[in-house]
Structure formats: structure tokens, C-alpha cells
């Protein structure tokens, strides 16, 4: 070291070694992603159950409407195929 008018000049040598396992780093990363995925799956299941609960009161009505439309469509098609036959008095057995 030398000194010129009160200033100090010097050199510092630093040697840094990073000893960290890439395998451990990757395993930690995979664990974090698995945890995030697990949380997302749990949230998805909760939301699906909420949707199912919201739809439950309307499910029977929806099935009834779908069945009624299906029957009406069948009658319409039959009437198109056999125009002289009156099938509108169809009754479910």
C-alpha cells in the first residue's frame, strides 16, 4: 500500500465459492411447484362443490326440460316423416 497526500491505495483479493447442489435446488423447485399445484387442485375441488351446490335446486327442472324437449323433437321428426298421423297425444309410460 502506498499513500499519496493522505489517500490510501490497496488491493483486496476475495475468493468466493458457491457450494450448492443443483440437485437440491431442482428438488426444492419441484416441491414448491407440487405444493402450488396441490393448492390449486384443492381450490378447484372446492369451487366444483360450490357450483354443484348452486346447481342442485335446478337440476331436476333442467332434466325435466331436456326430457320434454327431446320428446317434442321426436314427435316433430315423426310428424315430418308421417304427416298424416297425429302423434301429439303422446304420453310417457
Kinemage of the C-alpha trace (Angstrom):
@kinemage 1
@onewidth
@group {chain A} dominant
@subgroup {mainchain}
@vectorlist {calphas} color= white
{ca unk a 1} P 0.000 0.000 0.000
{ca unk a 2} L 1.144 3.463 -0.699
{ca unk a 3} L -0.056 6.794 0.472
{ca unk a 4} L -0.186 9.980 -1.635
{ca unk a 5} L -1.294 13.078 0.250
{ca unk a 6} L -3.471 11.180 2.727
{ca unk a 7} L -5.132 8.723 0.297
{ca unk a 8} L -4.696 5.010 0.610
{ca unk a 9} L -4.437 2.704 -2.363
{ca unk a 10} L -4.679 -1.009 -1.863
{ca unk a 11} L -5.867 -4.258 -3.321
{ca unk a 12} L -8.181 -6.780 -1.777
{ca unk a 13} L -8.442 -10.312 -3.086
{ca unk a 14} L -11.701 -12.071 -2.443
{ca unk a 15} L -12.312 -15.663 -3.323
{ca unk a 16} L -15.916 -16.826 -3.163
{ca unk a 17} L -17.005 -20.363 -3.681
{ca unk a 18} L -20.642 -21.250 -4.063
{ca unk a 19} L -21.143 -24.813 -2.998
{ca unk a 20} L -24.805 -25.520 -3.603
{ca unk a 21} L -26.185 -28.668 -5.093
{ca unk a 22} L -28.071 -28.265 -8.350
{ca unk a 23} L -29.979 -31.419 -7.484
{ca unk a 24} L -31.108 -29.918 -4.181
{ca unk a 25} L -32.066 -26.679 -5.947
{ca unk a 26} L -34.142 -28.584 -8.502
{ca unk a 27} L -35.768 -30.733 -5.806
{ca unk a 28} L -36.735 -27.588 -3.867
{ca unk a 29} L -38.170 -26.044 -7.028
{ca unk a 30} L -40.176 -29.186 -7.815
{ca unk a 31} L -41.515 -29.284 -4.233
{ca unk a 32} L -42.661 -25.666 -4.494
{ca unk a 33} L -44.447 -26.359 -7.800
{ca unk a 34} L -46.047 -29.520 -6.376
{ca unk a 35} L -47.319 -27.553 -3.376
{ca unk a 36} L -48.736 -24.834 -5.631
{ca unk a 37} L -50.362 -27.471 -7.842
{ca unk a 38} L -51.846 -29.241 -4.829
{ca unk a 39} L -53.296 -25.967 -3.541
{ca unk a 40} L -54.766 -25.199 -6.959
{ca unk a 41} L -56.329 -28.680 -7.157
{ca unk a 42} L -57.875 -28.258 -3.702
{ca unk a 43} L -59.265 -24.871 -4.695
{ca unk a 44} L -60.665 -26.390 -7.907
{ca unk a 45} L -62.428 -29.151 -5.925
{ca unk a 46} L -63.911 -26.602 -3.525
{ca unk a 47} L -65.205 -24.492 -6.420
{ca unk a 48} L -66.670 -27.547 -8.177
{ca unk a 49} L -68.531 -28.479 -4.980
{ca unk a 50} L -69.877 -24.923 -4.670
{ca unk a 51} L -71.066 -24.993 -8.295
{ca unk a 52} L -72.715 -28.376 -7.705
{ca unk a 53} L -74.478 -26.969 -4.626
{ca unk a 54} L -75.653 -23.940 -6.608
{ca unk a 55} L -76.991 -26.102 -9.448
{ca unk a 56} L -78.680 -28.691 -7.210
{ca unk a 57} L -82.050 -26.905 -6.851
{ca unk a 58} L -82.314 -26.529 -10.624
{ca unk a 59} L -81.036 -29.954 -11.673
{ca unk a 60} L -84.411 -31.736 -11.625
{ca unk a 61} L -86.062 -28.893 -13.503
{ca unk a 62} L -83.263 -28.892 -16.067
{ca unk a 63} L -83.510 -32.643 -16.597
{ca unk a 64} L -87.283 -32.322 -16.993
{ca unk a 65} L -86.898 -29.583 -19.612
{ca unk a 66} L -84.288 -31.581 -21.522
{ca unk a 67} L -86.515 -34.668 -21.499
{ca unk a 68} L -89.538 -32.637 -22.629
{ca unk a 69} L -87.599 -31.031 -25.479
{ca unk a 70} L -86.292 -34.429 -26.523
{ca unk a 71} L -89.812 -35.875 -26.633
{ca unk a 72} L -91.130 -32.879 -28.567
{ca unk a 73} L -88.263 -33.205 -31.028
{ca unk a 74} L -89.037 -36.902 -31.543
{ca unk a 75} L -92.691 -36.093 -32.138
{ca unk a 76} L -91.744 -33.346 -34.599
{ca unk a 77} L -89.462 -35.713 -36.515
{ca unk a 78} L -92.141 -38.397 -36.570
{ca unk a 79} L -94.668 -35.876 -37.841
{ca unk a 80} L -92.243 -34.851 -40.586
{ca unk a 81} L -91.815 -38.484 -41.612
{ca unk a 82} L -95.543 -39.373 -41.321
{ca unk a 83} L -97.522 -36.142 -41.806
{ca unk a 84} L -100.973 -37.798 -41.655
{ca unk a 85} L -100.541 -39.337 -38.187
{ca unk a 86} L -101.316 -37.233 -35.133
{ca unk a 87} L -98.649 -38.046 -32.537
{ca unk a 88} L -99.201 -35.007 -30.325
{ca unk a 89} L -101.179 -37.048 -27.836
{ca unk a 90} L -98.036 -38.865 -26.828
{ca unk a 91} L -97.982 -39.935 -23.226
{ca unk a 92} L -94.977 -41.181 -21.305
{ca unk a 93} L -95.426 -44.674 -19.823
